[in-house]
Amino acid sequence: MNRNFRQLMKNIGIPLLVGFLLIHPCIAQQQPPNILLILADDLGYGDLQVYNNASLVPTPNLDQLAAQGIRLTNAYTPVSVCSPTRYSLMTGEYSWRSWKKSGVMANYEPSMIDSSQLTLPEMLQDAGYTTAGFGKWHLGTSFPTLDGQKPVGYGKFRADNNGENIDLSKAVYDGPMDHGFEHWLGFSCASECWILEDKKIMGAIGHDLYTIEATPNKEHIKTIPLEDYLPFITDSTLHFLKQYAEGEKAQPFFLYYAPYVPHIPLAVSQEFRGKTKAGLYGDYVHELDHYVGKVMDMLESLDLDENTIVLFASDNGSQFRGTSQEMDMTQASNSPAENQATTLAEDVHRPNGPLRGTKWSAWEGGVRTPFIARWPGHFPEGAVSDQLFALNDVMATLAALINYELSENNAVDSYNQLPLLLGKDQKIREEVVIQSSGNVLGLRSGKWKFIGEGNYQAEAGEPVGELYDLSKDISESNNLYLQDPELAEKLRARLQAMLKSEKTNGR
């Protein structure tokens, strides 16, 4: 299946195409599976109880999802912050191949994705899928202005006069709708505040950190408090599923559900406050689990669950090392340069489990993610795999599943991991490049992990890099660089070569 498939549908029509496939059963045994991709925001590897026996957060719905599918324990983001991870997920490429070499998108910056670049939703759309997304994009969108200048606040993360010259009457462009989504409801970048419905600015998030007060002509704009945003996008997601079920269902769907949770500010709904022993952060994770459960329940009630692939991951690790009920997390900063809230309580939840580091870092706590895949009757139930996987692999994996032929220029860092998800203990990916928000670069290769390129700076008297055997030292507590400098430098050379390569997947 390739890009001509979509044009074929336009030319002969879906009814005739369905009839053609019925006549030729060797081409299609049944309709391709629906795909639901759930991406949490700043969720730690150790938040889910199925990944961490010591977790203080009840996550019954995500634990059940894992019990019904396959759970990966060596999955990577592969960057420890939001935008670059989402770029890798949506394009199958490492983000250092984009114009934004490191860090996250600032307000109103242009898309990280080139207009000629094939994206995951575009691929699925070409293959006959209807595509919809709800929640958070954070890959750049261009906003029209009243004066033809850049939006006020451009390139910043916070500005008191944010959006002072935004023209709310005109459509945005180069956003989710221009990169494969037929329908979008959500924001591009949270600190911009604007909520987009397709290409229209329909509302804004209301919270204390960011403002739209300086923007004119906003009388028609609906303000949605941040604590209401998760229920809002979930209800919209459920509505999409109902509409799909009530329609002809001639096309499978790709649904991207990307909540802004448990990212700070921790805007926990009142009904979930105090529900866990892990403080406000734990309450937020528990609330996320609840709404994921609502989406899963809707799939089942509409008889869509049997032929729907569900993929779940986080965009990076948690920013918190530990949380507790006694801890004040209301003023936590979304910056590695500022002190993060800490706790001395004995009853402590560790969001990243035994992993070292947090969001922003090149250590495992920043870049390792929970990853769960469920497809009843196809992916094994209750399976666990320790094979290497990266979120860039989602694109090639789904391409193989729907028999879509990717060109050599597309998804160049994406491996087809479908055999792994089908239960074969097969080593497909040998290595993955990892990156911090500050552009510290490293390489996971087999059981080994090297850190030491990019903006890496060794402490005085310390080795010029870090080397860990993750099979014995998952917490990265024992730097083996001085014990095996030859191996460390071999991995450094391999990393340098990969950073210069045009592709890494071997296609």
Stockholm file with secondary structure:
# STOCKHOLM 1.0

chainA/1-507         MNRNFRQLMKNIGIPLLVGFLLIHPCIAQQQPPNILLILADDLGYGDLQVYNNASLVPTPNLDQLAAQGIRLTNAYTPVSVCSPTRYSLMTGEYSWRSWKKSGVMANYEPSMIDSSQLTLPEMLQDAGYTTAGFGKWHLGTSFPTLDGQKPVGYGKFRADNNGENIDLSKAVYDGPMDHGFEHWLGFSCASECWILEDKKIMGAIGHDLYTIEATPNKEHIKTIPLEDYLPFITDSTLHFLKQYAEGEKAQPFFLYYAPYVPHIPLAVSQEFRGKTKAGLYGDYVHELDHYVGKVMDMLESLDLDENTIVLFASDNGSQFRGTSQEMDMTQASNSPAENQATTLAEDVHRPNGPLRGTKWSAWEGGVRTPFIARWPGHFPEGAVSDQLFALNDVMATLAALINYELSENNAVDSYNQLPLLLGKDQKIREEVVIQSSGNVLGLRSGKWKFIGEGNYQAEAGEPVGELYDLSKDISESNNLYLQDPELAEKLRARLQAMLKSEKTNGR
#=GR chainA/1-507 SS CCTHHHHHHHHHCHHHHHHHHHHCTTTCSSCCCEEEEEEESSCCTTSSTTTCTTCCSCCHHHHHHHHTSEEEEEEECSBSSHHHHHHHHHHSSCGGGSSCCSSCCCTTCCCSSCTTSCCHHHHHHHTTCEEEEEEECCSCCBCCBSSSSCCTTTTCSCCTTTTTTBCTTSCCBSSGGGGTCSEEEEESSGGGCEEEETTEEEEEEECSSCCCTTCSSCTTCEEEEHHHHHHHHHHHHHHHHHHHHHSCCCSCEEEEEECCCSCSSCCCCGGGTTCSSSHHHHHHHHHHHHHHHHHHHHHHHTTCGGGEEEEEEESSCCSCSCBCTTCCCTTCCSCTTSCCCCCCCSSCBCTTTTCSCCTTSSSHHHHEEEEEEECTTTSCTTEEECSCEETTHHHHHHHHHTTCCCCTTSSTTCCCCHHHHTTCCCCCCCEEEEECTTCEEEEEETTEEEEEEETCCCCTTSCSSEEEETTTCTTCCCCCTTTCHHHHHHHHHHHHHHHHCSCSSCC
#=GC SS_cons         CCTHHHHHHHHHCHHHHHHHHHHCTTTCSSCCCEEEEEEESSCCTTSSTTTCTTCCSCCHHHHHHHHTSEEEEEEECSBSSHHHHHHHHHHSSCGGGSSCCSSCCCTTCCCSSCTTSCCHHHHHHHTTCEEEEEEECCSCCBCCBSSSSCCTTTTCSCCTTTTTTBCTTSCCBSSGGGGTCSEEEEESSGGGCEEEETTEEEEEEECSSCCCTTCSSCTTCEEEEHHHHHHHHHHHHHHHHHHHHHSCCCSCEEEEEECCCSCSSCCCCGGGTTCSSSHHHHHHHHHHHHHHHHHHHHHHHTTCGGGEEEEEEESSCCSCSCBCTTCCCTTCCSCTTSCCCCCCCSSCBCTTTTCSCCTTSSSHHHHEEEEEEECTTTSCTTEEECSCEETTHHHHHHHHHTTCCCCTTSSTTCCCCHHHHTTCCCCCCCEEEEECTTCEEEEEETTEEEEEEETCCCCTTSCSSEEEETTTCTTCCCCCTTTCHHHHHHHHHHHHHHHHCSCSSCC
//
